[in-house]
Each structure stands twice: as structure tokens, then as C-alpha cells.
Amino acid sequence: VFEWLVYGRAVSAAKINPRPVFILGHPRTGTTHIHNLLSRDDTQFGFASTFMCGFPSSFLLVEPIKSMLSGILDETRPMDNMKLTFDLPQEDELATNVLSGGTSYYQPITFMRQEKEYRDFVSFAGATKGQLERWTGSFKYFLRKLTVRHGGDKRLLLKSPVHTGRVKLLLQLFPEAQFIYIHRNPFEVFQSAVNMAD
């Protein structure tokens, strides 16, 4: 509520750069590595950080005190020992999941036994109109907040493997979007996925 009072008008008025870049690929193919590398070009790109995705409703207001929360993160990701900090790029779908009240294929991260109930939220081809509107509204709201956070004109660099299944929808939202698709030897992907599951 406090963030809305302070930033609500700016977020509502924000114009998302019409040429976002989406990094696509199956999980465990190296999308995080590409995301980390490209995000270094902070003159061209804005991105969603781990902090922003962890606190999507309030990051504009509380980001200055994020150092007080640094102890809640491990120094590396458990599945691959990649560095993990609040400032590194993160998957925007995590934030959209929270903002949309779970209208996301990432909701089974919490409710694993209900995974089949969320499959329509990959492409949204089988979702209801209300579900589609809830996801797109939350997604664009988060992107407007990122636009405000990054000064209003940068291209957004976005990465969530689930976007790979919704390119058609993303092009409807952003006809000028660009896509980077990464792939990897499928046997290595399987081996890495097994390691992550363990």
C-alpha cells in the first residue's frame, strides 16, 4: 500500500520499451548464464533482479534496505553452485506468479501435486479469459515497475524458461520483441535436471 501511494502514478504512466529481449530454452540449458552475461550491459538493458522477483509488490520502496535481508540467501544456488545475490538477474515469472495470485506454471513449485492443474498457464491456449487477463495484467504491471526502476527507456531483458512455450502470446503483447533461444545436449540437460531434483 505504501509503495502504491509513493509510486502508483509513475508505474501507471510507465511506457514499457516495445523491444524487450526474451531468453528462451528448456530449464538447465544455460539460460541463467546467458541472462547473467547480457545483464552486464546496463546501458542497454534493465532486468528483474532476485530482490525484485522476491518482493514484486514492494521492491521500489524497500530496495534501499535490501542489505538488511542479505542473510536469508545462500551464497550459491543449491543445484549448480552458481553465485546467488539479491542483485543478480532472476526469472520474471517468479514475480508474475506472486502478483497474479498463482496464475502461473511456477505455482507447482509450491503445490507440486497439483502440477497438471497449472499446465494451461504455459501457453495459455487452454486457459480462461479471466486467467489470461490476470496473468497478462500482472506481467505488464511488473514490467512497468521494472521500467520505472531502470529509468524509463531501457529494453527489458527477461528470462523464464516457461516463456519458451508462450512465444505467440509474448508477440501479441510485444510485436517488436526479440528472442534468444539456447539449447544444450539433451543428455546433459537430463543429467543436470536429475541433479537439481536431488
C-alpha positions as a Markdown table, in Angstrom:
| # | Residue | x | y | z |
|---|---|---|---|---|
| 1 | Val | 0.0 | 0.0 | 0.0 |
| 2 | Phe | 2.8 | 2.4 | 0.9 |
| 3 | Glu | 4.6 | 1.7 | -2.4 |
| 4 | Trp | 1.4 | 2.3 | -4.3 |
| 5 | Leu | 1.0 | 5.6 | -2.6 |
| 6 | Val | 4.5 | 6.7 | -3.5 |
| 7 | Tyr | 5.0 | 5.1 | -6.9 |
| 8 | Gly | 1.5 | 4.3 | -8.2 |
| 9 | Arg | 1.2 | 7.2 | -10.6 |
| 10 | Ala | 4.7 | 6.6 | -12.0 |
| 11 | Val | 4.0 | 2.9 | -12.5 |
| 12 | Ser | 0.7 | 3.5 | -14.2 |
| 13 | Ala | 2.2 | 6.1 | -16.6 |
| 14 | Ala | 5.3 | 4.0 | -17.4 |
| 15 | Lys | 5.7 | 3.0 | -21.0 |
| 16 | Ile | 7.5 | -0.3 | -21.4 |
| 17 | Asn | 10.1 | -0.3 | -24.1 |
| 18 | Pro | 8.4 | -2.1 | -27.0 |
| 19 | Arg | 11.5 | -4.2 | -27.8 |
| 20 | Pro | 12.1 | -6.5 | -24.8 |
| 21 | Val | 14.5 | -9.4 | -25.2 |
| 22 | Phe | 13.3 | -12.8 | -24.0 |
| 23 | Ile | 15.9 | -15.6 | -23.3 |
| 24 | Leu | 14.2 | -18.9 | -24.1 |
| 25 | Gly | 15.2 | -22.5 | -23.6 |
| 26 | His | 14.4 | -25.6 | -21.6 |
| 27 | Pro | 15.5 | -25.5 | -17.9 |
| 28 | Arg | 19.1 | -26.5 | -17.3 |
| 29 | Thr | 20.3 | -25.4 | -20.8 |
| 30 | Gly | 22.3 | -22.4 | -19.7 |
| 31 | Thr | 19.6 | -19.6 | -19.8 |
| 32 | Thr | 20.8 | -18.2 | -16.4 |
| 33 | His | 24.4 | -18.0 | -17.7 |
| 34 | Ile | 23.3 | -16.0 | -20.8 |
| 35 | His | 21.0 | -13.9 | -18.7 |
| 36 | Asn | 23.8 | -13.0 | -16.3 |
| 37 | Leu | 26.2 | -12.2 | -19.2 |
| 38 | Leu | 23.8 | -10.0 | -21.1 |
| 39 | Ser | 22.6 | -8.1 | -18.0 |
| 40 | Arg | 26.1 | -6.7 | -17.6 |
| 41 | Asp | 25.2 | -4.3 | -20.4 |
| 42 | Asp | 23.3 | -2.0 | -18.1 |
| 43 | Thr | 23.4 | 0.9 | -20.6 |
| 44 | Gln | 21.1 | -1.1 | -22.9 |
| 45 | Phe | 19.2 | -3.4 | -20.6 |
| 46 | Gly | 17.1 | -3.4 | -17.5 |
| 47 | Phe | 16.3 | -6.7 | -15.8 |
| 48 | Ala | 14.5 | -8.2 | -12.9 |
| 49 | Ser | 16.8 | -8.9 | -10.0 |
| 50 | Thr | 16.4 | -11.7 | -7.4 |
| 51 | Phe | 15.3 | -9.0 | -4.9 |
| 52 | Met | 12.7 | -7.6 | -7.3 |
| 53 | Cys | 11.3 | -11.0 | -8.0 |
| 54 | Gly | 11.3 | -11.9 | -4.3 |
| 55 | Phe | 9.4 | -8.7 | -3.4 |
| 56 | Pro | 7.5 | -7.8 | -6.5 |
| 57 | Ser | 4.8 | -5.8 | -4.6 |
| 58 | Ser | 7.2 | -3.5 | -2.8 |
| 59 | Phe | 10.7 | -3.5 | -4.3 |
| 60 | Leu | 10.6 | 0.1 | -5.5 |
| 61 | Leu | 10.1 | 1.2 | -1.9 |
| 62 | Val | 12.1 | -1.3 | 0.1 |
| 63 | Glu | 15.1 | -1.9 | -2.2 |
| 64 | Pro | 17.3 | 0.6 | -0.3 |
| 65 | Ile | 17.1 | -1.7 | 2.8 |
| 66 | Lys | 17.8 | -5.0 | 1.0 |
| 67 | Ser | 21.2 | -5.4 | 2.6 |
| 68 | Met | 19.3 | -6.0 | 5.9 |
| 69 | Leu | 17.9 | -9.1 | 4.4 |
| 70 | Ser | 21.0 | -10.5 | 2.8 |
| 71 | Gly | 21.4 | -13.2 | 5.4 |
| 72 | Ile | 18.3 | -15.1 | 4.0 |
| 73 | Leu | 20.1 | -16.1 | 0.8 |
| 74 | Asp | 22.7 | -18.8 | 0.4 |
| 75 | Glu | 25.8 | -17.6 | -1.4 |
| 76 | Thr | 25.2 | -20.1 | -4.3 |
| 77 | Arg | 22.3 | -21.9 | -5.9 |
| 78 | Pro | 21.9 | -25.4 | -4.5 |
| 79 | Met | 21.6 | -27.1 | -7.8 |
| 80 | Asp | 24.7 | -25.8 | -9.6 |
| 81 | Asn | 26.7 | -23.7 | -7.2 |
| 82 | Met | 26.2 | -20.6 | -9.3 |
| 83 | Lys | 26.6 | -17.3 | -7.4 |
| 84 | Leu | 23.3 | -16.0 | -5.8 |
| 85 | Thr | 22.8 | -12.5 | -4.6 |
| 86 | Phe | 19.8 | -10.1 | -4.5 |
| 87 | Asp | 21.4 | -8.1 | -7.3 |
| 88 | Leu | 21.7 | -10.8 | -9.9 |
| 89 | Pro | 19.1 | -11.3 | -12.7 |
| 90 | Gln | 16.2 | -13.6 | -11.9 |
| 91 | Glu | 13.3 | -15.2 | -13.6 |
| 92 | Asp | 10.4 | -12.7 | -14.0 |
| 93 | Glu | 7.8 | -15.4 | -13.9 |
| 94 | Leu | 8.5 | -15.8 | -10.2 |
| 95 | Ala | 7.3 | -12.2 | -9.7 |
| 96 | Thr | 4.3 | -12.7 | -12.0 |
| 97 | Asn | 3.3 | -15.8 | -10.1 |
| 98 | Val | 3.1 | -13.8 | -6.9 |
| 99 | Leu | 1.4 | -10.8 | -8.4 |
| 100 | Ser | -1.2 | -12.9 | -10.3 |
| 101 | Gly | -2.1 | -15.0 | -7.2 |
| 102 | Gly | -0.7 | -18.1 | -8.7 |
| 103 | Thr | -1.9 | -17.8 | -12.3 |
| 104 | Ser | 1.4 | -19.3 | -13.4 |
| 105 | Tyr | 3.0 | -22.6 | -14.3 |
| 106 | Tyr | 5.5 | -21.7 | -11.5 |
| 107 | Gln | 2.8 | -22.3 | -8.8 |
| 108 | Pro | 3.6 | -26.0 | -8.7 |
| 109 | Ile | 6.9 | -25.1 | -7.2 |
| 110 | Thr | 4.8 | -24.7 | -4.0 |
| 111 | Phe | 2.0 | -27.1 | -4.9 |
| 112 | Met | 3.8 | -30.0 | -6.6 |
| 113 | Arg | 0.9 | -32.5 | -6.5 |
| 114 | Gln | -1.4 | -30.1 | -8.5 |
| 115 | Glu | 1.1 | -29.6 | -11.4 |
| 116 | Lys | -1.4 | -30.8 | -14.0 |
| 117 | Glu | -3.9 | -28.1 | -13.0 |
| 118 | Tyr | -1.4 | -25.4 | -14.0 |
| 119 | Arg | -0.3 | -26.7 | -17.4 |
| 120 | Asp | -2.6 | -24.3 | -19.2 |
| 121 | Phe | -0.5 | -21.4 | -17.9 |
| 122 | Val | 2.4 | -22.3 | -20.1 |
| 123 | Ser | 0.9 | -21.1 | -23.4 |
| 124 | Phe | -2.5 | -20.0 | -22.0 |
| 125 | Ala | -4.1 | -21.7 | -25.0 |
| 126 | Gly | -6.5 | -23.6 | -22.7 |
| 127 | Ala | -6.8 | -21.0 | -20.0 |
| 128 | Thr | -9.9 | -19.0 | -19.4 |
| 129 | Lys | -10.2 | -15.4 | -20.5 |
| 130 | Gly | -10.0 | -14.3 | -16.8 |
| 131 | Gln | -6.9 | -16.3 | -16.2 |
| 132 | Leu | -5.2 | -14.9 | -19.3 |
| 133 | Glu | -6.1 | -11.3 | -18.3 |
| 134 | Arg | -4.9 | -11.9 | -14.7 |
| 135 | Trp | -1.5 | -13.2 | -15.9 |
| 136 | Thr | -1.0 | -10.5 | -18.6 |
| 137 | Gly | -2.1 | -7.7 | -16.3 |
| 138 | Ser | 0.3 | -8.9 | -13.6 |
| 139 | Phe | 3.1 | -9.4 | -16.1 |
| 140 | Lys | 2.7 | -6.0 | -17.6 |
| 141 | Tyr | 2.4 | -4.4 | -14.2 |
| 142 | Phe | 5.7 | -5.9 | -13.1 |
| 143 | Leu | 7.3 | -4.8 | -16.4 |
| 144 | Arg | 6.1 | -1.2 | -15.8 |
| 145 | Lys | 7.6 | -1.4 | -12.3 |
| 146 | Leu | 10.9 | -2.5 | -13.9 |
| 147 | Thr | 10.7 | 0.3 | -16.4 |
| 148 | Val | 10.3 | 2.8 | -13.5 |
| 149 | Arg | 13.2 | 1.2 | -11.6 |
| 150 | His | 15.5 | 1.3 | -14.6 |
| 151 | Gly | 14.9 | 4.9 | -15.7 |
| 152 | Gly | 12.1 | 4.5 | -18.2 |
| 153 | Asp | 13.8 | 3.8 | -21.5 |
| 154 | Lys | 15.9 | 0.7 | -21.3 |
| 155 | Arg | 15.0 | -2.5 | -23.1 |
| 156 | Leu | 14.0 | -5.2 | -20.6 |
| 157 | Leu | 16.0 | -8.4 | -20.6 |
| 158 | Leu | 13.7 | -11.2 | -19.5 |
| 159 | Lys | 14.3 | -14.8 | -18.8 |
| 160 | Ser | 12.0 | -17.6 | -17.6 |
| 161 | Pro | 12.2 | -21.0 | -19.4 |
| 162 | Val | 8.4 | -21.2 | -19.3 |
| 163 | His | 8.3 | -18.3 | -21.8 |
| 164 | Thr | 9.5 | -20.8 | -24.4 |
| 165 | Gly | 6.0 | -22.2 | -24.6 |
| 166 | Arg | 4.3 | -18.8 | -25.0 |
| 167 | Val | 6.1 | -17.0 | -27.8 |
| 168 | Lys | 2.9 | -16.5 | -29.6 |
| 169 | Leu | 1.4 | -14.7 | -26.6 |
| 170 | Leu | 4.5 | -12.7 | -26.0 |
| 171 | Leu | 4.5 | -11.5 | -29.6 |
| 172 | Gln | 0.9 | -10.4 | -29.2 |
| 173 | Leu | 1.9 | -8.3 | -26.2 |
| 174 | Phe | 5.2 | -7.1 | -27.7 |
| 175 | Pro | 5.2 | -7.4 | -31.6 |
| 176 | Glu | 8.8 | -6.0 | -31.7 |
| 177 | Ala | 10.2 | -8.3 | -29.1 |
| 178 | Gln | 13.4 | -10.3 | -29.8 |
| 179 | Phe | 14.2 | -13.8 | -28.7 |
| 180 | Ile | 17.3 | -15.7 | -27.9 |
| 181 | Tyr | 16.9 | -19.4 | -27.8 |
| 182 | Ile | 19.6 | -21.5 | -26.2 |
| 183 | His | 19.9 | -25.3 | -26.4 |
| 184 | Arg | 22.2 | -27.9 | -25.0 |
| 185 | Asn | 22.9 | -31.6 | -25.4 |
| 186 | Pro | 19.7 | -33.3 | -24.2 |
| 187 | Phe | 21.6 | -35.9 | -22.2 |
| 188 | Glu | 23.4 | -33.2 | -20.3 |
| 189 | Val | 20.1 | -31.4 | -19.7 |
| 190 | Phe | 18.6 | -34.6 | -18.3 |
| 191 | Gln | 21.6 | -35.2 | -16.1 |
| 192 | Ser | 21.5 | -31.6 | -14.8 |
| 193 | Ala | 17.8 | -31.8 | -14.2 |
| 194 | Val | 18.3 | -35.0 | -12.1 |
| 195 | Asn | 20.9 | -33.2 | -10.1 |
| 196 | Met | 18.6 | -30.3 | -9.5 |
| 197 | Ala | 15.8 | -32.7 | -8.4 |
| 198 | Asp | 18.1 | -34.4 | -6.0 |
